[in-house]
Amino acid sequence: MARSVYAIRYAERAAARSDHFYGGDTHEGPMPMAYFTWVVIDDDAAVVVDTGFSPRVAARRPGRELVADPAEVLARLGVDVADVRDVVLTHLHFDHAGGLDRYPRARFWVQDAEMAFWTGRHAGRAGFAHTVEPDDVAMAVRLNFDLRLAFVDGDAEVAPGVGVHRVGGHSAGLQAVAVQAESGVVVLASDAAHFYENLEQDRPFPSIHSLAGMYTAFDRLHELAGRDGVVVPGHDPAVLERFPAVPGLEGIAVRLG
């Protein structure tokens, strides 16, 4: 069975190195951030990983510039969002879980710990609340009442060759996605590692649910990838340089495996 994995850059933000490392960075300078969604396509179906944020949210959050509509890019990859049956939500932060209503037939895979946190006592505290849009959380709650959330407690298989794995750290129930692609194992780290440097230098991103959990997540990403697999960080523009561009979608979409 042919199985391919794609990263779609849908937004960007100008940022500095000190924005991306716990404790800051001594080498100050620009370090732009890319915002991605991902899709796994095989002969039978597609699994979308994260859904991005809307133009309305981009307007509310200064500096976030949309560069593509994920639904339109998916269509150019042969995927109609109206037909997608499975969407993985790696976590419920605003840049990963917006626009869920664009997937009318999908079930949404989410970790128990993630939903519990964002519907629990600490969600509204200042250190956490800015990372989500309450409307997105409310949409997830409505989907739960519609029996369209697939809850996971740890590891699960979403589709043949596509597994989700709770890693935590950045958020209470952050999950990474491991895909057995044609070229080998591709691990979509999402925000378990924002940039290659976070993982390669063992330096966590400063947005933290558990610092110890972030270090543990680094170890888990390496374990999931194994010796020959690749780990793809969640926000690094270098992803667009390290993998081949999709013809006609240069600067927007790359094939990861």
C-alpha positions, 0 to 999 in steps of 0.5 A: 500500500502506498502511503505518503506524508505531507507537511502544509505550511499555512501561516508564519510569524516573525520571531526571535531566537529568545522566543523559542528556548526555555530560559532564553538564548544568548545568541539573539537574532531572528528566528521565524516560526512556521505553522503547519498542518499535516496529512497522511494519504494512502490508497484508501483514505487520508488522515489529517493531523491538526487543522490550523487557525482561522483568518478571524483568529489570525486577525486577533493575534498580531504577527500571525500571517496566513499564507495558505488555506489548508483546505485548498492545499489538501484539495490540490493533494487530492483530499476533500475535507468534506470526505475526511473521516479521521483528524488527529488533534495533537493538542488543543492550542489555537494553532492546531485545533481551529476550524473543526467544522470544516470536517463534517464527516470526521471523527477527531482523535484526542488524548483523554488528558488533553480534553480533561485539562482544557475542561478542568479547573486550570484552563482559564489561568493566565499561564495557560488560557492564552494558548487556546481559543475558548471557541475551539474548546467549546467546539470540541465539547460539542463534538464529544456530545455528537460522539465524534471524539475518539478518546485515547489514553496513551497509544492507539492506531488511527489507521493502518500504519498511523499511530498516535502516542501521548508524549505530553510536556508542552500540553497536558495531553500532547500526542505525536503521530508516527507514520510508517511511510514508503521511506520509513518511519516519519514522526510528526512531533507537533509541539513536542519539538517546535524546532530542530534545535529544540530536539537536537540541543535538548533545549525545550520550548518555553511554553510548558505544561511540564518541563520534565515532561518536555525532556521525556517527550524528546526521548520518546520522539527518538524512540518512536523514530528508531535508528532510521526514521525521521522526526519532523518538528512542528514549527521549523521553516527548515522543514521546507528545505529538508524535504522535497517540495510538492510541484506547484506548491513550493514554499507551502507543501513538502513530502515527508515520506 
